[in-house]
Amino acid sequence: MTESHPNPASPPVSAAAPQPAPSAKGSPGAAAPQPAAAAQAAPAGAAAPQPPPAHVPVPVHVHPKTGRIIALTVVIAVAVLIVGFGLRARERKAARAALTERVRRTLEQPPVVHVVKVEAGSPDSPLALPGVCRAFYEAKLFARVNGYVRIWNFDIGDHVKAGDVLASIDTPDLDQELMVARAKLESLKADVKLAEAATEFARITHVRFKTAAPEGVVSLEEADQKKSEFDVSLAKLESAKAQVALGEADVRRLEDLVGFKQVVAPFDGVVTRRSVDIGDLVTAGSTSTDTMLFTVSTTETARVFVEVPQVARASISAGLQADVTAPEFPGRVFQGAVDRTAEAIDPASGTIRVEVLAPNPDGALVPGMYAQVTFHCRNVHPAVRIPAGALLLLVHGPHAAIVGADDCVHFRPIKIGRDMGDIIEVANGLSAGESVALNISNEIAEGEKVTPVAANVGKVSAASAEVLGAGAE
């Protein structure tokens, strides 16, 4: 076996002295077997085991300028951060100064308000109000006699002529009363004949005694007695004749009632209601407890009743043109006119009732229908108009913000004529051509100077919508 020697060219390697290994029993005094002893114990002919390789340290070469480069890099990074923070602080300061300047200028500048010119109202001022249609004639028919309905001939929706028999009533009690009255009348007429005969006899006797009294055949007292009997006979005759006249009147009354057994149409029209049927018991009368038989209406001309507010009363007069429309007939206009007014204000509603007559040849406007009536009014003194956005409801009543020639705001009380939604008619307080502010802020005080900006619209109704839309944006 050849023995290995270390390379003389390699650097010296310091070998660590072998450390004693702990014994099997953990005694500190026992030493681990040496490699040589292990080699001796190896069987003959086997190669000797090599010792474990020792730790070889790796040489580290540090450049002498490395620390200086690191320090310089740190200094540069710190300088960059300082410069960046300084620039950022400078920008913030400049922005803060600019914002302060803008706020100052804004506070010094008068607030901007949108204004619109007050418009003069048109002399033509149509007034649309709701109304209720009624029949020109409407009759509620009740029974005039007691009895039972024997038959009815017309039902709802049927057109009838004046005199048509709508229903017939059987009246057995009335028929009996008529028979009794006629018999009584015959008895009274017989009493008249008896009275006439008695009167004639009393007259003849009175004449005889009157002729014989001067000759002394009879006394004057007897003659006067016969005259008195004759006068009594005449009175009885007149009384009998009066009883006959009374009996005849009673018969005529019952005959007239018998005529009411036939319920007839009072005029040409349409049956709009039937409340009885065959065999129903009906009683004479027209109270709430009595049964109404029929309702007949005529609709060739429709009456439309409208409740007009007090403020518009002066514009409504008889003969004024009024157009009637109904939701059921879009696009169709029933041209009518005011027929009359109630000439009195209802204290409960503050309105006056106006009656409009509209031709209705085909019966399209039926009784009870809702309708819209447009009055073509003309204003002698037209009111001015402002948009609804210019109306201010303050504690002391409605006001408007007027922007004068000096661009100062003045709050002026006004009197509202009509409120038409987006347009307000002002009866008093404004003049045409004045400038009013739209949707003015409640932070603007009386007499404060503002910057008026005219709304770019043609009409005040559109002006309000434009300003409201700008505020929403």
C-alpha positions as CSV (number, residue, x, y, z in Angstrom):
1,M,0.0,0.0,0.0
2,T,1.4,3.4,-1.0
3,E,1.2,6.2,1.6
4,S,-0.4,9.5,0.5
5,H,1.3,12.8,1.2
6,P,-0.1,16.2,1.2
7,N,0.3,18.5,-1.8
8,P,3.1,21.0,-0.8
9,A,1.5,23.6,-3.1
10,S,-1.8,23.8,-1.3
11,P,-2.1,26.0,1.6
12,P,-1.7,24.5,5.0
13,V,-4.7,23.0,6.5
14,S,-5.2,22.9,10.2
15,A,-6.6,19.7,11.3
16,A,-8.7,19.7,14.3
17,A,-7.6,17.3,17.1
18,P,-9.9,14.4,17.4
19,Q,-12.4,14.8,20.3
20,P,-13.1,12.0,22.6
21,A,-16.4,10.4,21.9
22,P,-18.7,9.6,24.7
23,S,-18.8,6.1,25.9
24,A,-21.6,3.8,25.5
25,K,-22.5,4.4,29.1
26,G,-22.0,8.2,28.8
27,S,-18.9,8.3,31.0
28,P,-16.9,11.4,30.3
29,G,-13.6,9.6,30.9
30,A,-13.9,7.0,28.2
31,A,-12.1,7.8,25.0
32,A,-13.3,6.9,21.5
33,P,-11.3,4.4,19.6
34,Q,-8.6,5.9,17.5
35,P,-8.4,5.5,13.8
36,A,-5.2,3.6,14.0
37,A,-6.7,1.1,16.3
38,A,-9.6,0.7,14.0
39,A,-7.2,0.0,11.2
40,Q,-5.4,-2.6,13.2
41,A,-8.7,-4.3,13.9
42,A,-9.6,-4.5,10.2
43,P,-9.0,-7.8,8.6
44,A,-5.9,-8.3,6.7
45,G,-5.8,-7.5,3.0
46,A,-8.4,-4.6,3.4
47,A,-7.7,-1.0,2.6
48,A,-7.2,1.3,5.4
49,P,-10.2,3.8,5.9
50,Q,-9.5,7.4,5.1
51,P,-10.0,10.1,7.7
52,P,-13.1,12.4,7.3
53,P,-12.4,15.6,5.3
54,A,-11.7,18.7,7.4
55,H,-13.6,22.1,7.0
56,V,-11.9,24.3,4.6
57,P,-12.7,28.1,5.0
58,V,-13.5,30.1,1.8
59,P,-11.5,33.3,1.5
60,V,-13.6,36.6,1.2
61,H,-12.1,39.4,-0.8
62,V,-13.8,42.9,0.1
63,H,-13.1,45.9,-2.2
64,P,-11.8,48.8,-0.2
65,K,-14.4,51.3,-1.9
66,T,-17.5,49.3,-1.2
67,G,-18.5,51.0,2.0
68,R,-18.0,54.4,0.5
69,I,-20.4,53.6,-2.4
70,I,-23.1,52.4,-0.1
71,A,-22.9,55.5,2.0
72,L,-23.1,57.7,-1.1
73,T,-26.2,55.9,-2.3
74,V,-27.9,56.4,1.0
75,V,-27.1,60.1,1.0
76,I,-28.5,60.5,-2.6
77,A,-31.7,58.7,-1.7
78,V,-32.3,60.9,1.4
79,A,-31.6,64.0,-0.6
80,V,-34.1,62.9,-3.3
81,L,-36.8,62.3,-0.6
82,I,-36.1,65.7,1.0
83,V,-36.4,67.5,-2.4
84,G,-39.6,65.6,-3.2
85,F,-41.3,66.4,0.0
86,G,-40.3,70.1,-0.4
87,L,-41.8,70.3,-3.8
88,R,-45.0,68.6,-2.7
89,A,-45.4,71.0,0.2
90,R,-44.8,73.9,-2.1
91,E,-47.5,72.7,-4.5
92,R,-50.0,72.3,-1.6
93,K,-49.2,75.8,-0.4
94,A,-49.8,77.2,-3.9
95,A,-53.1,75.3,-4.3
96,R,-54.3,76.5,-0.9
97,A,-53.4,80.1,-1.7
98,A,-55.3,79.8,-5.1
99,L,-58.3,78.3,-3.3
100,T,-58.3,81.1,-0.8
101,E,-58.2,83.6,-3.6
102,R,-61.1,82.0,-5.4
103,V,-63.2,81.9,-2.2
104,R,-62.4,85.5,-1.5
105,R,-63.4,86.6,-5.1
106,T,-66.6,84.5,-4.8
107,L,-67.6,86.1,-1.6
108,E,-66.9,89.5,-2.9
109,Q,-68.9,88.8,-6.2
110,P,-72.7,89.2,-5.9
111,P,-74.7,85.9,-6.2
112,V,-76.0,84.9,-9.6
113,V,-79.8,84.7,-10.0
114,H,-81.8,83.7,-13.0
115,V,-84.4,86.3,-14.0
116,V,-87.3,86.4,-16.5
117,K,-89.4,89.3,-17.7
118,V,-93.0,89.6,-16.5
119,E,-95.3,89.0,-19.5
120,A,-98.6,90.8,-20.1
121,G,-101.5,88.4,-20.2
122,S,-103.5,87.9,-23.4
123,P,-107.0,89.4,-23.6
124,D,-108.2,85.9,-24.6
125,S,-108.2,84.0,-21.4
126,P,-109.8,80.5,-21.8
127,L,-111.0,79.0,-18.6
128,A,-111.3,75.2,-18.3
129,L,-113.4,73.7,-15.5
130,P,-115.1,70.4,-14.9
131,G,-118.8,70.1,-15.3
132,V,-121.7,67.5,-15.0
133,C,-124.1,66.8,-17.8
134,R,-127.8,66.8,-17.2
135,A,-130.8,66.2,-19.4
136,F,-132.6,69.2,-20.8
137,Y,-135.9,67.7,-19.4
138,E,-136.0,64.9,-16.9
139,A,-139.2,63.6,-15.4
140,K,-139.5,61.2,-12.5
141,L,-142.8,59.5,-12.8
142,F,-144.7,58.3,-9.7
143,A,-148.2,56.8,-9.4
144,R,-151.1,59.1,-8.8
145,V,-153.4,56.2,-7.8
146,N,-153.2,53.2,-5.5
147,G,-153.2,49.8,-7.3
148,Y,-151.2,47.1,-8.9
149,V,-149.0,47.3,-12.0
150,R,-150.8,45.3,-14.6
151,I,-148.3,45.7,-17.4
152,W,-145.3,47.9,-18.5
153,N,-144.6,48.6,-22.1
154,F,-141.2,50.3,-22.2
155,D,-137.8,49.6,-20.6
156,I,-134.6,51.5,-20.1
157,G,-133.1,52.8,-23.3
158,D,-136.3,52.9,-25.2
159,H,-137.2,56.0,-27.0
160,V,-140.8,57.2,-26.4
161,K,-143.1,59.8,-27.7
162,A,-145.3,62.2,-25.7
163,G,-148.4,60.3,-24.6
164,D,-147.0,56.8,-25.0
165,V,-148.4,54.5,-22.3
166,L,-145.5,53.3,-20.2
167,A,-147.5,51.1,-17.8
168,S,-151.0,50.4,-16.7
169,I,-152.3,50.1,-13.1
170,D,-155.3,48.2,-11.9
171,T,-157.3,50.2,-9.3
172,P,-160.2,48.3,-7.9
173,D,-160.8,50.7,-5.0
174,L,-160.8,53.7,-7.3
175,D,-163.3,52.0,-9.6
176,Q,-165.7,51.4,-6.8
177,E,-165.4,54.9,-5.5
178,L,-166.2,56.2,-9.0
179,M,-169.3,54.0,-9.1
180,V,-170.5,55.2,-5.7
181,A,-169.9,58.8,-6.7
182,R,-171.9,58.4,-9.9
183,A,-174.8,56.8,-8.0
184,K,-174.8,59.6,-5.5
185,L,-174.8,62.1,-8.2
186,E,-178.0,60.6,-9.7
187,S,-179.6,60.7,-6.2
188,L,-178.7,64.4,-5.9
189,K,-180.2,65.1,-9.3
190,A,-183.5,63.5,-8.1
191,D,-183.4,65.7,-5.0
192,V,-183.2,68.7,-7.3
193,K,-186.3,67.6,-9.2
194,L,-188.2,67.2,-5.9
195,A,-187.0,70.6,-4.8
196,E,-188.2,72.1,-8.1
197,A,-191.7,70.6,-7.7
198,A,-191.9,71.8,-4.1
199,T,-190.8,75.3,-5.1
200,E,-193.3,75.4,-7.9
201,F,-196.2,74.5,-5.6
202,A,-195.0,77.1,-3.0
203,R,-194.9,79.7,-5.8
204,I,-198.5,79.0,-6.9
205,T,-199.8,79.0,-3.3
206,H,-198.0,82.3,-2.6
207,V,-199.6,83.9,-5.7
208,R,-203.1,82.8,-4.7
209,F,-202.7,84.1,-1.2
210,K,-201.2,87.3,-2.4
211,T,-204.2,87.9,-4.8
212,A,-206.8,87.0,-2.1
213,A,-205.4,89.0,0.7
214,P,-206.6,92.5,-0.5
215,E,-210.1,91.2,-0.9
216,G,-210.1,89.9,2.7
217,V,-210.5,86.3,1.8
218,V,-207.3,85.5,3.6
219,S,-205.4,87.4,6.2
220,L,-202.2,89.3,5.5
221,E,-200.4,87.0,8.0
222,E,-201.3,83.9,5.9
223,A,-200.2,85.6,2.8
224,D,-196.8,86.4,4.3
225,Q,-196.5,82.8,5.6
226,K,-197.0,81.5,2.0
227,K,-194.4,83.9,0.7
228,S,-192.0,82.7,3.3
229,E,-192.6,79.1,2.4
230,F,-192.0,80.0,-1.2
231,D,-188.6,81.6,-0.3
232,V,-187.6,78.5,1.7
233,S,-188.5,76.3,-1.3
234,L,-186.3,78.4,-3.6
235,A,-183.4,78.1,-1.1
236,K,-183.8,74.3,-0.9
237,L,-183.8,74.1,-4.7
238,E,-180.6,76.1,-4.9
239,S,-179.0,73.9,-2.2
240,A,-180.0,70.7,-4.1
241,K,-178.5,72.2,-7.3
242,A,-175.3,72.9,-5.4
243,Q,-175.2,69.3,-4.1
244,V,-175.5,68.2,-7.7
245,A,-172.6,70.4,-8.7
246,L,-170.6,69.0,-5.8
247,G,-171.4,65.5,-6.8
248,E,-170.5,66.2,-10.4
249,A,-167.2,67.6,-9.3
250,D,-166.4,64.5,-7.2
251,V,-167.2,62.3,-10.2
252,R,-165.0,64.3,-12.5
253,R,-162.2,64.1,-9.8
254,L,-162.5,60.3,-9.7
255,E,-162.7,60.1,-13.5
256,D,-159.5,62.1,-13.7
257,L,-157.8,59.7,-11.2
258,V,-159.0,56.8,-13.4
259,G,-157.1,58.5,-16.2
260,F,-153.9,58.1,-14.2
261,K,-154.3,54.3,-14.4
262,Q,-152.3,54.8,-17.6
263,V,-148.7,56.1,-16.9
264,V,-147.8,58.0,-20.0
265,A,-144.6,59.8,-21.2
266,P,-144.8,63.5,-20.6
267,F,-142.6,64.4,-23.6
268,D,-140.4,62.8,-26.3
269,G,-137.3,61.3,-24.7
270,V,-135.6,58.2,-23.5
271,V,-136.6,55.9,-20.6
272,T,-133.5,56.1,-18.3
273,R,-134.9,54.2,-15.4
274,R,-137.7,51.6,-14.6
275,S,-138.3,50.7,-11.0
276,V,-141.4,48.5,-11.1
277,D,-142.5,45.2,-12.4
278,I,-145.8,43.5,-13.1
279,G,-147.8,42.9,-9.9
280,D,-146.0,45.5,-7.8
281,L,-148.2,47.4,-5.4
282,V,-147.9,51.2,-5.9
283,T,-149.3,54.0,-3.9
284,A,-150.1,57.5,-4.8
285,G,-147.5,60.1,-3.9
286,S,-144.0,61.3,-4.6
287,T,-142.3,61.1,-1.2
288,S,-139.1,59.1,-0.4
289,T,-141.3,56.2,0.8
290,D,-143.2,56.0,-2.5
291,T,-142.0,53.9,-5.4
292,M,-140.8,55.8,-8.5
293,L,-142.1,54.1,-11.6
294,F,-140.0,55.5,-14.5
295,T,-137.5,58.3,-15.3
296,V,-137.8,59.8,-18.8
297,S,-135.2,62.3,-20.1
298,T,-134.7,64.3,-23.3
299,T,-131.1,64.8,-24.4
300,E,-131.3,66.5,-27.7
301,T,-129.8,69.5,-25.9
302,A,-127.6,68.8,-23.0
303,R,-127.4,71.0,-19.9
304,V,-123.9,71.2,-18.4
305,F,-123.6,72.6,-14.9
306,V,-120.3,74.1,-13.9
307,E,-119.1,75.5,-10.6
308,V,-117.1,78.7,-11.5
309,P,-114.8,80.2,-8.9
310,Q,-115.7,83.6,-7.6
311,V,-112.6,85.2,-9.1
312,A,-113.8,84.3,-12.6
313,R,-117.4,85.3,-12.1
314,A,-117.0,88.7,-13.8
315,S,-115.8,87.0,-17.0
316,I,-118.8,84.7,-17.3
317,S,-122.1,86.0,-18.8
318,A,-125.0,84.7,-20.7
319,G,-124.2,84.0,-24.3
320,L,-120.5,83.4,-23.7
321,Q,-119.1,80.7,-26.0
322,A,-118.2,77.5,-24.2
323,D,-116.8,74.3,-25.6
324,V,-117.8,71.0,-24.0
325,T,-115.5,67.9,-24.3
326,A,-115.7,64.4,-22.8
327,P,-112.9,61.9,-22.2
328,E,-115.0,59.2,-24.0
329,F,-114.9,61.3,-27.2
330,P,-111.3,62.5,-27.7
331,G,-111.1,65.2,-30.3
332,R,-114.8,65.9,-30.4
333,V,-116.0,69.3,-29.3
334,F,-119.6,70.2,-28.5
335,Q,-119.9,73.9,-29.1
336,G,-122.3,75.5,-26.7
337,A,-122.9,78.7,-24.9
338,V,-123.7,80.0,-21.4
339,D,-127.5,80.0,-20.9
340,R,-127.7,81.4,-17.4
341,T,-125.9,81.8,-14.1
342,A,-127.2,81.5,-10.5
343,E,-126.3,85.1,-9.7
344,A,-125.4,84.0,-6.2
345,I,-122.2,82.7,-4.6
346,D,-122.4,79.5,-2.7
347,P,-120.9,80.4,0.7
348,A,-119.8,76.8,1.3
349,S,-117.7,76.4,-1.9
350,G,-117.1,80.1,-3.0
351,T,-118.4,79.2,-6.5
352,I,-121.3,80.3,-8.7
353,R,-123.3,77.8,-10.7
354,V,-123.3,78.3,-14.4
355,E,-125.5,76.5,-16.9
356,V,-124.2,75.7,-20.4
357,L,-126.4,74.4,-23.2
358,A,-124.7,72.3,-25.8
359,P,-126.4,70.7,-28.9
360,N,-126.5,66.9,-28.5
361,P,-128.4,65.5,-31.5
362,D,-127.0,61.9,-31.2
363,G,-127.3,61.8,-27.4
364,A,-123.6,61.3,-26.9
365,L,-123.7,63.5,-23.7
366,V,-125.7,61.4,-21.4
367,P,-127.1,62.6,-18.0
368,G,-124.6,62.2,-15.2
369,M,-121.5,62.3,-17.5
370,Y,-118.4,64.1,-16.4
371,A,-117.3,66.8,-19.0
372,Q,-114.7,69.5,-19.4
373,V,-116.0,73.0,-20.2
374,T,-113.8,75.6,-21.7
375,F,-115.1,79.2,-21.5
376,H,-113.7,81.6,-24.0
377,C,-113.4,84.6,-21.7
378,R,-111.9,88.0,-22.5
379,N,-110.2,90.1,-20.0
380,V,-110.8,93.8,-20.1
381,H,-107.7,94.3,-17.9
382,P,-105.5,91.3,-18.6
383,A,-103.4,90.1,-15.7
384,V,-99.6,89.6,-16.0
385,R,-98.0,86.2,-15.9
386,I,-95.0,84.8,-14.2
387,P,-93.6,81.3,-13.9
388,A,-94.5,79.2,-10.9
389,G,-90.8,79.3,-9.9
390,A,-91.0,83.0,-9.3
391,L,-93.7,82.7,-6.7
392,L,-92.6,83.0,-3.1
393,L,-95.0,81.9,-0.3
394,L,-93.8,83.9,2.7
395,V,-95.3,84.4,6.1
396,H,-97.1,87.5,5.0
397,G,-98.6,86.0,1.9
398,P,-97.4,85.5,-1.7
399,H,-94.4,87.6,-2.9
400,A,-92.2,87.9,-5.9
401,A,-88.4,88.8,-5.9
402,I,-88.0,91.9,-8.2
403,V,-84.6,92.6,-9.6
404,G,-84.4,96.3,-10.3
405,A,-82.2,98.4,-12.6
406,D,-79.6,98.6,-9.8
407,D,-79.4,94.8,-9.7
408,C,-80.8,94.8,-6.1
409,V,-83.5,92.4,-5.0
410,H,-86.7,93.7,-3.6
411,F,-89.5,91.4,-2.3
412,R,-92.9,92.7,-3.3
413,P,-96.3,91.3,-2.2
414,I,-98.6,90.2,-5.1
415,K,-102.2,89.0,-5.5
416,I,-102.7,85.8,-7.3
417,G,-105.4,85.8,-10.0
418,R,-105.3,82.2,-11.3
419,D,-102.9,79.3,-10.6
420,M,-102.5,77.3,-13.8
421,G,-99.8,75.0,-12.7
422,D,-96.6,76.2,-14.2
423,I,-98.0,79.6,-14.9
424,I,-99.3,82.1,-12.3
425,E,-101.6,85.0,-13.3
426,V,-100.9,88.0,-11.0
427,A,-103.9,90.3,-10.6
428,N,-102.0,93.0,-8.7
429,G,-98.4,93.8,-7.6
430,L,-96.5,93.4,-10.9
431,S,-96.2,95.2,-14.1
432,A,-95.3,93.8,-17.6
433,G,-91.6,94.1,-18.4
434,E,-90.3,93.9,-14.8
435,S,-87.6,91.3,-14.0
436,V,-88.4,88.6,-11.4
437,A,-86.0,86.1,-10.0
438,L,-86.6,82.4,-10.4
439,N,-86.1,80.0,-7.6
440,I,-84.2,82.5,-5.5
441,S,-82.2,81.3,-2.6
442,N,-83.5,82.0,0.9
443,E,-80.1,83.3,1.9
444,I,-80.6,86.5,-0.3
445,A,-81.9,89.3,1.8
446,E,-84.0,92.4,0.9
447,G,-81.9,95.0,-1.0
448,E,-79.0,92.7,-1.6
449,K,-77.1,93.2,-4.9
450,V,-77.1,90.2,-7.2
451,T,-75.8,89.3,-10.7
452,P,-78.9,88.8,-12.9
453,V,-78.7,86.2,-15.7
454,A,-81.5,86.2,-18.2
455,A,-83.1,82.8,-18.7
456,N,-82.7,81.8,-22.4
457,V,-86.3,81.0,-23.1
458,G,-89.1,82.6,-25.1
459,K,-92.0,82.1,-22.7
460,V,-92.2,82.2,-18.9
461,S,-93.7,78.7,-18.8
462,A,-90.5,77.3,-20.5
463,A,-88.3,79.6,-18.3
464,S,-89.4,77.8,-15.1
465,A,-88.7,74.4,-16.6
466,E,-85.2,75.5,-17.8
467,V,-84.1,76.9,-14.5
468,L,-85.4,73.9,-12.6
469,G,-83.5,71.6,-15.0
470,A,-80.3,73.6,-14.6
471,G,-80.6,73.4,-10.8
472,A,-81.1,69.6,-11.0
473,E,-77.9,69.3,-13.1
